[in-house]
Amino acid sequence: MAKVLVIGAGGVSSVCVHKMAMNAEIFSDIHLASRTKSKCDSIAASVQERTGQTVSTYEIDAEEVPAMVNLIRKIEPSLVVNLALPYQDLPIMDACLEAGVAYLDTANYEPKDEAKFEYKWQWAYHDRFKDAGLMALLGSGFDPGVTSVFTMWLKKHKLKTIRQLDILDCNGGDHGQAFATNFNPEINIREVTAPARHWENGEFVETPAMGRKVEFDFEAVGPKNTYMMYHEELESLARFNPEMERARFWMTFGDEYIKHLTVLQNVGMTRIDPVKYQGREIIPLQFLSAVLPKPETLGETTKGNTNIGVIATGEALDGSGEKTFYINNICSHEKAYEETGNQAVSYTTGVPAMVGAAMMVQDTWTGEGVFNMEEFDPDPFLDMLGENGLPWDVKELDGPVGF
């Protein structure tokens, strides 16, 4: 039984804390902190009502390392689960090192002033965590996270090598809003408007944002336009599967989302550089994020399913030649809301965060240093994932994707 400290109080954090409370035999003592304590208190009240478990809450600015160190030393958790903004990854890692506690997150660090997603900043912490005898696990969400574990499961059980990889992320839900994002608006829009990159022939190839579109028929959703983007798991997947000839990431967006986003870009509302307004500097994207619907408020109105998975082609383990497999999860927005009060996009990230934490506190996944999901046995993680609301399926396809 473990004591954990969760940082952040958005939809993903809400799901993770609810699921921790539902696994009280593993997480015996749950602590939750964010800049806005009232959000933590709201999550704690929901957890108490749904599970009968108590969650202790605190106010903290995760970018203030001394304050974070003091809080960690006060609570004495065995693990800090970082579900705050990606800008805060490095300060929280610094605090964990100083306080002597293990670390987990769901998304890699990015600087505030540039939409740039790379693991280099966090990989640089490897020796410091190793020397401290501590473990840091990066990217324990769905994508990144489960998509990497899906890939390594295929490589363990189906494919000797992976030649071609496509990650397909479909949100088929409808929240009834004219324009809203299903996770943090600032992070969502930074991702979508950044140049696309994919791995091909040993290097990353950059193309214009949203410049490549294909239609794909998703089970339990139907045909959707899906756009090639960059996502951080491509970097770790390329590192740990160097034989890959090509790896791409695709995400679905509706026509209304694209229309609104185009207008917002054209009028400068997606800018991340400061502008002067009434004598003070503001970041347009941060202002836009403040006026858009909060993702954690969309659960009650969102209907439909998500479908996220990996299609991999390579040499079959059984020597039968080249094979293609599709491994994926389908998640219902309605069922996610019924269980945790959150929509499925938060659910599909919060549950893997809980499972990754369970792998660490139960010593199923162990190590000293900074690690990615690809470096561990996929079986126990996927077993627990399926038992906690995210069952997955694998099927053989006739051949590689045709796009």
Residue pairs with C-beta under 8 A, 6 or more apart in sequence:
1 25
1 26
1 27
1 28
1 29
2 26
2 27
2 28
2 29
2 77
2 78
2 79
2 361
2 362
3 28
3 29
3 30
3 31
3 75
3 76
3 77
3 78
4 20
4 27
4 29
4 30
4 31
4 77
4 78
4 79
4 80
4 81
4 357
4 361
5 31
5 32
5 33
5 71
5 72
5 75
5 77
5 79
5 80
5 81
5 101
6 13
6 16
6 17
6 20
6 30
6 31
6 32
6 33
6 80
6 81
6 83
7 13
7 33
7 34
7 60
7 62
7 80
7 81
7 82
7 83
7 84
7 88
7 92
8 34
8 62
8 82
8 83
8 84
8 85
9 32
9 34
9 36
9 39
9 40
9 42
9 43
10 39
10 83
10 183
10 184
10 294
10 295
10 296
10 346
11 183
11 295
11 296
11 299
11 342
11 343
11 345
11 346
11 350
12 83
12 106
12 141
12 183
12 346
12 349
12 350
12 353
13 32
13 34
13 43
13 83
13 350
14 43
14 46
14 296
14 340
14 341
14 342
14 346
14 350
15 336
15 340
15 342
15 346
15 347
15 349
15 350
15 351
15 353
15 354
16 81
16 83
16 350
16 351
16 353
16 354
16 357
17 30
17 32
17 43
17 44
17 47
17 55
18 43
18 46
18 47
18 50
18 51
18 339
18 340
18 341
18 342
18 350
19 340
19 350
19 351
19 354
19 388
19 389
20 26
20 27
20 30
20 354
20 357
21 27
21 30
21 47
21 50
21 51
21 53
21 55
22 51
22 388
23 354
23 358
23 388
24 51
24 53
26 358
26 361
26 362
27 354
27 357
27 358
27 361
29 56
29 77
30 47
30 53
30 54
30 55
30 56
31 55
31 56
31 57
31 58
31 75
31 77
32 40
32 43
32 44
32 55
32 56
32 57
32 58
33 40
33 57
33 58
33 59
33 60
33 62
33 71
34 40
34 59
34 60
34 62
34 84
35 59
35 60
35 61
35 62
36 59
37 57
37 58
37 59
40 55
40 57
40 58
40 59
41 57
43 55
43 57
44 54
44 55
44 56
44 57
46 340
46 341
47 53
47 54
47 55
48 54
48 55
50 340
50 341
56 75
58 71
60 67
60 68
60 71
61 67
62 68
62 82
62 84
62 88
62 91
62 92
63 87
63 88
63 91
64 91
65 91
65 94
65 95
65 98
68 91
68 92
68 95
68 99
69 95
69 98
69 99
72 80
72 95
72 96
72 99
72 101
73 99
77 101
78 101
78 102
78 361
79 101
79 102
79 103
79 104
79 357
79 360
79 361
80 92
80 95
80 96
80 101
80 102
80 103
80 104
81 104
81 105
81 353
81 357
82 88
82 89
82 92
82 103
82 104
82 105
82 106
83 105
83 106
83 350
83 353
84 92
85 184
85 186
85 187
86 107
86 108
86 109
86 110
86 117
86 187
87 109
87 110
87 111
87 112
89 105
89 107
89 108
89 109
89 121
89 122
90 109
90 121
90 122
92 103
92 105
93 103
93 122
93 125
93 136
96 102
96 103
96 134
96 136
97 125
97 128
97 129
97 132
97 134
100 132
100 134
101 134
102 134
102 135
102 136
102 137
102 360
103 129
103 134
103 135
103 136
103 137
104 136
104 137
104 140
104 353
104 356
104 357
104 360
105 137
105 138
105 139
105 140
106 139
106 140
106 141
106 144
106 145
106 349
106 352
106 353
107 139
107 141
107 144
107 187
107 232
108 117
108 118
108 119
108 121
108 122
108 138
108 139
108 144
108 232
109 118
109 121
109 122
110 116
110 117
110 118
110 190
112 272
113 272
113 273
114 272
115 190
115 191
115 193
115 194
115 272
116 194
117 191
117 194
117 230
117 231
117 232
118 232
118 235
119 138
119 232
119 235
119 236
119 372
122 136
122 138
122 370
123 370
125 136
125 370
126 369
126 370
127 369
129 135
129 136
129 368
129 369
129 370
130 368
130 369
132 368
133 368
134 368
135 360
135 365
135 366
135 367
135 368
135 369
135 371
136 369
136 370
136 371
137 356
137 359
137 360
137 365
137 371
137 372
137 373
138 144
138 236
138 370
138 371
138 372
138 373
139 145
139 148
139 232
139 233
139 236
139 372
139 373
140 352
140 353
140 355
140 356
140 357
140 373
141 348
141 349
141 352
141 353
142 308
142 329
142 348
142 349
142 352
143 167
143 169
143 231
143 233
143 249
143 308
144 231
144 232
144 233
144 236
144 373
145 233
145 349
145 352
145 353
145 356
145 373
146 308
146 329
146 348
146 352
146 385
146 390
147 167
147 233
147 308
147 309
147 310
148 233
148 236
148 237
148 372
148 373
148 374
149 373
149 374
149 378
149 381
149 382
150 309
150 310
150 327
150 328
150 378
150 382
150 392
151 162
151 165
151 237
151 241
151 310
151 312
151 374
152 240
152 373
152 374
152 378
153 327
153 378
153 379
153 382
153 394
154 162
154 310
154 312
154 325
154 327
154 394
155 161
155 162
155 241
155 312
155 314
156 377
156 378
156 379
157 317
158 316
158 317
158 323
158 325
158 394
159 312
159 314
159 315
159 316
159 317
159 323
159 325
160 314
160 315
160 316
160 317
161 243
161 314
161 315
162 241
162 243
162 244
162 312
162 313
162 314
163 243
163 244
163 245
163 246
163 313
163 314
163 315
163 322
164 244
164 245
164 246
164 247
164 312
164 313
164 314
164 400
164 401
165 237
165 241
165 244
165 246
165 247
165 248
165 310
165 311
165 312
165 313
166 247
166 248
166 249
166 250
166 310
166 311
166 312
166 401
167 231
167 233
167 234
167 247
167 248
167 249
167 250
167 308
167 309
167 310
168 216
168 218
168 226
168 250
168 307
168 308
168 309
168 310
168 311
168 328
169 249
169 250
169 251
169 252
169 306
169 308
170 216
170 218
170 221
170 224
170 226
170 251
170 252
170 306
170 307
170 308
171 182
171 252
171 306
171 344
171 345
172 218
172 220
172 221
172 222
172 224
172 252
172 304
172 305
172 306
172 307
173 182
173 302
173 303
173 304
173 305
173 306
173 333
173 343
173 344
173 345
174 302
174 303
174 304
175 182
175 293
175 298
175 301
175 302
175 343
176 301
176 302
177 293
177 298
177 301
178 256
178 260
179 256
179 257
179 260
179 261
179 292
180 292
180 293
180 295
180 298
181 188
181 189
181 292
181 295
182 188
182 295
182 298
182 302
182 343
182 345
182 346
183 295
183 345
183 346
183 349
184 289
184 295
185 288
185 289
185 292
185 295
186 285
186 286
186 288
186 289
189 261
189 264
189 270
189 285
189 288
189 289
190 272
190 285
191 229
191 230
191 231
192 209
192 210
192 229
192 251
192 253
192 261
193 209
193 261
193 265
193 270
194 209
194 229
194 230
195 206
195 207
195 208
195 209
195 230
196 206
196 207
196 208
196 209
196 210
196 211
196 212
196 227
196 228
196 229
196 230
197 204
197 205
197 206
197 207
197 230
197 234
198 204
198 205
198 207
198 228
198 230
198 234
198 246
198 247
198 248
198 249
199 205
199 234
199 237
199 238
199 244
199 246
199 247
199 248
200 245
200 246
200 247
201 245
201 246
204 234
204 238
207 228
209 229
210 227
210 229
210 253
210 258
211 228
212 227
212 228
213 225
213 226
213 227
213 228
214 225
214 226
214 228
214 250
214 403
215 223
215 224
215 225
215 226
216 223
216 224
216 226
216 250
216 252
217 223
217 224
218 224
218 252
218 307
219 307
219 328
219 330
220 305
220 307
220 330
221 304
221 305
221 306
221 307
224 252
225 252
225 253
225 254
225 255
226 250
226 251
226 252
227 250
227 251
227 252
227 253
228 248
228 249
228 250
229 249
229 250
229 251
230 249
231 249
231 251
233 249
234 247
234 248
234 249
236 372
236 373
236 374
237 244
237 247
237 374
238 244
238 247
239 372
239 374
240 372
240 374
240 375
241 247
241 374
253 261
261 270
264 270
264 288
268 275
268 284
269 284
269 285
269 287
269 288
270 284
270 285
270 288
271 283
271 284
271 285
272 283
272 284
272 285
273 283
274 281
274 282
274 283
275 281
275 282
275 283
275 284
295 343
295 345
295 346
296 342
296 346
298 343
299 333
299 336
299 337
299 341
299 342
299 343
299 346
300 337
302 333
302 337
302 343
302 344
303 333
303 334
304 332
304 333
305 330
305 331
305 332
305 333
305 344
306 329
306 330
306 331
306 333
306 344
306 345
306 348
307 328
307 329
307 330
307 331
308 328
308 329
308 331
308 348
309 326
309 327
309 328
309 329
309 392
310 326
310 327
310 328
311 324
311 325
311 326
311 397
311 400
311 401
312 324
312 325
312 327
313 322
313 323
313 324
313 399
313 400
314 322
314 323
315 321
315 322
315 323
316 322
316 323
323 396
324 396
324 397
324 398
324 399
324 400
324 401
325 394
325 395
325 396
325 397
326 394
326 395
326 396
326 397
327 392
327 393
327 394
328 392
328 393
329 348
329 390
329 391
329 392
329 393
330 393
331 344
331 347
331 348
331 389
331 390
332 344
333 343
333 344
335 344
335 389
336 342
336 343
336 344
336 346
336 347
336 348
336 389
337 343
339 347
339 389
340 346
340 347
340 350
342 350
347 389
347 390
348 390
351 385
351 388
351 389
351 390
352 385
352 390
354 388
355 381
355 384
355 385
355 388
356 365
356 373
356 381
358 364
358 384
359 365
359 376
359 380
359 381
359 384
360 366
364 380
365 371
365 376
365 377
365 380
365 381
367 375
373 381
382 392
385 392
386 392
